[in-house]
């Protein structure tokens, strides 16, 4: 049997399918591969169910299975980043980059000082939009597990879930002193209110400068992912 790469990557396309045993491309994905990526019949691509299972296939009118199903265990610990809603298309940027970095749970929320507030008619529509961004970013970054993009929530639900807030005056160490937490909340550009700071007293810093909300989300996610993967040693984090 032909040898294949041990993980999705390289120049081969990576797509999501509903059934890993009998993979079928969506009309949209097939059109993108054929018309945009110029994938030809017989070209190799990896497919995944978004829940850790994936395999190699060959492109054609129907996908040809080329290798057995592989399984990638969920990363441990799971990482979550919550971010206060920001203006314009910046929520899409945040979700795209957090997905690329490997964040497992992404939670948009409304803070006391949030300027952007989605009404009920926007919540469902925008969640679908952000889920689509996460799916596309997962294909680009060769993820085999789709991140969970939650519906927008209020701040109070975060403090009950063990999130730690990012704050310029916070430490670079988590509660145990071993590095950043696994659930990080990024506030609005207007900063945390006194009420929010009291409700979420533990704070971690992301550096000495004032960051835009989307920059803080990406910086925090980068550090969290680096610590989890072992690229950065927790003991090297400055106090």
C-alpha positions as CSV (number, residue, x, y, z in Angstrom):
1,X,0.0,0.0,0.0
2,X,1.2,3.5,-0.8
3,X,2.7,5.5,2.1
4,X,0.9,8.7,2.9
5,X,1.8,11.6,5.2
6,X,1.0,10.9,8.8
7,X,-1.1,14.1,9.2
8,X,-2.9,16.5,6.9
9,X,-0.7,19.1,5.5
10,X,1.5,20.2,2.7
11,X,-0.2,21.5,-0.4
12,X,-3.0,18.9,-0.4
13,X,-6.5,20.3,0.2
14,X,-8.2,19.5,3.5
15,X,-12.0,19.4,3.7
16,X,-14.8,18.5,6.0
17,X,-17.3,15.7,5.3
18,X,-20.3,14.4,7.2
19,X,-19.4,10.7,7.0
20,X,-15.8,9.7,7.2
21,X,-16.5,6.2,6.1
22,X,-18.4,7.3,2.9
23,X,-17.0,10.8,2.3
24,X,-19.0,13.1,0.1
25,X,-18.1,16.7,-0.7
26,X,-20.6,19.5,-0.4
27,X,-21.5,21.3,-3.7
28,X,-19.7,24.4,-2.4
29,X,-16.5,22.5,-1.4
30,X,-16.4,20.6,-4.7
31,X,-16.8,23.9,-6.7
32,X,-14.0,25.5,-4.7
33,X,-11.7,22.6,-5.2
34,X,-12.3,22.3,-8.9
35,X,-12.7,25.9,-9.9
36,X,-10.6,27.8,-7.4
37,X,-7.9,25.3,-6.3
38,X,-7.8,23.7,-9.7
39,X,-7.7,20.2,-8.1
40,X,-7.7,17.5,-10.8
41,X,-9.1,13.9,-10.9
42,X,-6.7,11.7,-8.9
43,X,-5.2,14.5,-6.8
44,X,-4.7,13.7,-3.2
45,X,-6.7,15.4,-0.5
46,X,-7.5,14.8,3.2
47,X,-11.0,14.7,4.6
48,X,-12.2,14.9,8.2
49,X,-15.4,14.7,10.1
50,X,-14.3,17.5,12.4
51,X,-14.4,15.2,15.4
52,X,-10.8,13.8,15.2
53,X,-11.2,11.2,12.4
54,X,-9.6,11.8,9.0
55,X,-8.3,9.9,6.0
56,X,-6.7,10.4,2.6
57,X,-8.8,10.4,-0.5
58,X,-8.4,11.1,-4.2
59,X,-10.5,13.7,-6.0
60,X,-12.9,12.8,-8.7
61,X,-16.6,12.7,-9.6
62,X,-16.8,10.6,-6.4
63,X,-14.1,10.7,-3.8
64,X,-11.9,7.6,-3.9
65,X,-10.7,6.3,-0.6
66,X,-6.9,6.1,-0.5
67,X,-6.1,5.2,3.1
68,X,-7.5,4.0,6.3
69,X,-9.2,6.3,8.8
70,X,-6.8,7.9,11.3
71,X,-7.9,9.4,14.6
72,X,-6.4,12.3,16.5
73,X,-7.2,12.6,20.2
74,X,-8.6,15.8,21.5
75,X,-5.9,18.1,22.8
76,X,-5.5,18.3,26.6
77,X,-6.3,20.6,28.2
78,X,-9.0,22.2,26.0
79,X,-8.5,25.9,25.5
80,X,-11.2,28.5,25.4
81,X,-11.0,32.2,24.6
82,X,-13.9,34.6,25.1
83,X,-13.8,38.0,23.4
84,X,-16.0,41.1,23.8
85,X,-17.8,42.0,20.6
86,X,-15.8,44.4,18.4
87,X,-16.9,46.5,15.4
88,X,-17.1,45.7,11.7
89,X,-15.5,42.5,10.4
90,X,-13.1,42.2,13.4
91,X,-15.1,39.3,15.0
92,X,-14.4,37.3,11.9
93,X,-10.7,38.1,12.1
94,X,-10.7,37.0,15.8
95,X,-12.5,33.7,15.1
96,X,-10.3,33.0,12.0
97,X,-7.0,33.5,14.0
98,X,-8.2,31.7,17.1
99,X,-9.1,28.7,14.9
100,X,-5.8,28.7,13.2
101,X,-4.0,28.8,16.5
102,X,-5.9,25.7,17.8
103,X,-8.3,27.2,20.3
104,X,-11.1,24.7,21.0
105,X,-13.9,26.9,22.3
106,X,-14.6,30.5,21.1
107,X,-17.1,32.6,23.0
108,X,-18.2,36.1,21.9
109,X,-19.7,38.0,24.7
110,X,-21.2,41.4,25.7
111,X,-19.3,43.3,28.3
112,X,-20.5,46.3,30.3
113,X,-18.5,48.7,28.1
114,X,-19.1,46.9,24.8
115,X,-20.0,49.4,22.0
116,X,-21.2,46.6,19.8
117,X,-24.4,44.7,20.9
118,X,-26.2,42.2,18.7
119,X,-30.0,42.1,19.0
120,X,-31.8,38.8,18.8
121,X,-32.2,38.9,15.1
122,X,-28.4,39.1,14.7
123,X,-27.3,36.5,17.2
124,X,-28.3,33.4,15.2
125,X,-27.2,34.9,11.8
126,X,-23.8,36.1,13.1
127,X,-23.2,32.8,14.9
128,X,-23.7,31.0,11.5
129,X,-21.4,33.4,9.9
130,X,-18.7,32.9,12.5
131,X,-19.1,29.1,12.3
132,X,-18.5,29.3,8.6
133,X,-15.3,31.4,9.2
134,X,-14.1,28.8,11.7
135,X,-14.8,25.9,9.2
136,X,-12.9,27.7,6.5
137,X,-10.0,28.5,8.8
138,X,-9.9,24.9,10.0
139,X,-9.6,23.6,6.4
140,X,-6.8,26.1,5.8
141,X,-4.9,25.2,9.0
142,X,-5.5,21.4,8.5
143,X,-7.4,21.0,11.7
144,X,-9.2,17.7,12.2
145,X,-11.4,19.0,15.0
146,X,-13.7,21.9,14.5
147,X,-13.7,24.5,17.3
148,X,-17.0,25.2,19.1
149,X,-18.2,28.7,18.3
150,X,-20.8,29.6,20.9
151,X,-23.6,32.0,20.6
152,X,-23.0,35.5,22.0
153,X,-23.5,35.6,25.8
154,X,-23.4,38.0,28.7
155,X,-20.3,38.5,30.8
156,X,-21.9,37.1,33.9
157,X,-22.0,33.6,32.4
158,X,-18.2,33.7,31.9
159,X,-17.3,34.3,35.5
160,X,-19.4,31.3,36.5
161,X,-17.4,29.1,34.0
162,X,-14.0,29.8,35.4
163,X,-12.7,32.3,32.9
164,X,-9.8,34.5,33.8
165,X,-9.7,38.0,32.4
166,X,-6.8,39.5,30.5
167,X,-5.7,42.8,31.9
168,X,-2.6,45.0,31.4
169,X,-2.0,45.0,35.2
170,X,-2.3,41.3,35.5
171,X,0.5,38.7,36.0
172,X,1.8,36.5,33.2
173,X,1.2,33.5,35.5
174,X,-2.1,31.7,36.0
175,X,-3.7,30.8,39.3
176,X,-1.2,27.9,39.9
177,X,1.8,30.0,38.8
178,X,2.4,27.6,36.0
179,X,1.4,29.8,33.0
180,X,-1.7,31.2,31.3
181,X,-5.1,29.8,32.2
182,X,-7.0,27.5,29.9
183,X,-10.1,29.8,29.7
184,X,-9.2,33.5,29.0
185,X,-11.6,36.4,28.6
186,X,-10.6,39.4,26.5
187,X,-12.5,42.6,27.4
188,X,-13.6,45.5,25.2
189,X,-11.3,48.3,24.2
190,X,-13.0,50.5,26.9
191,X,-11.6,48.1,29.5
192,X,-13.3,46.1,32.2
193,X,-15.9,47.7,34.5
194,X,-15.4,47.7,38.2
195,X,-18.2,45.2,38.5
196,X,-16.6,42.9,36.0
197,X,-13.2,43.1,37.7
198,X,-14.8,42.2,41.1
199,X,-16.7,39.3,39.5
200,X,-13.5,38.0,37.8
201,X,-10.7,39.0,40.2
202,X,-7.9,36.8,38.7
203,X,-6.2,38.6,35.8
204,X,-3.3,37.8,33.6
205,X,-1.2,40.2,31.6
206,X,-0.3,40.0,27.9
207,X,2.5,42.5,28.0
208,X,3.2,46.1,28.9
209,X,1.5,47.8,26.0
210,X,-2.2,48.5,25.5
211,X,-3.6,46.1,22.8
212,X,-6.6,46.3,20.6
213,X,-9.2,43.8,21.6
214,X,-8.6,41.6,18.6
215,X,-4.8,41.8,19.1
216,X,-5.2,40.8,22.7
217,X,-7.3,37.8,21.8
218,X,-4.8,36.6,19.2
219,X,-1.8,37.2,21.6
220,X,-3.5,35.4,24.4
221,X,-4.4,32.4,22.2
222,X,-0.9,32.3,20.9
223,X,0.6,32.0,24.4
224,X,-2.0,29.5,25.5
225,X,-1.4,27.3,22.5
226,X,2.4,27.5,22.8
227,X,2.2,26.5,26.5
228,X,0.0,23.6,25.7
229,X,2.1,22.3,22.9
230,X,5.3,22.7,24.9
231,X,6.8,25.3,22.5
232,X,7.1,27.5,25.6
233,X,8.0,26.1,29.0
234,X,5.8,27.4,31.8
235,X,8.8,27.9,34.1
236,X,10.2,30.5,31.7
237,X,7.2,32.8,32.0
238,X,8.2,36.0,33.7
239,X,6.4,36.7,37.0
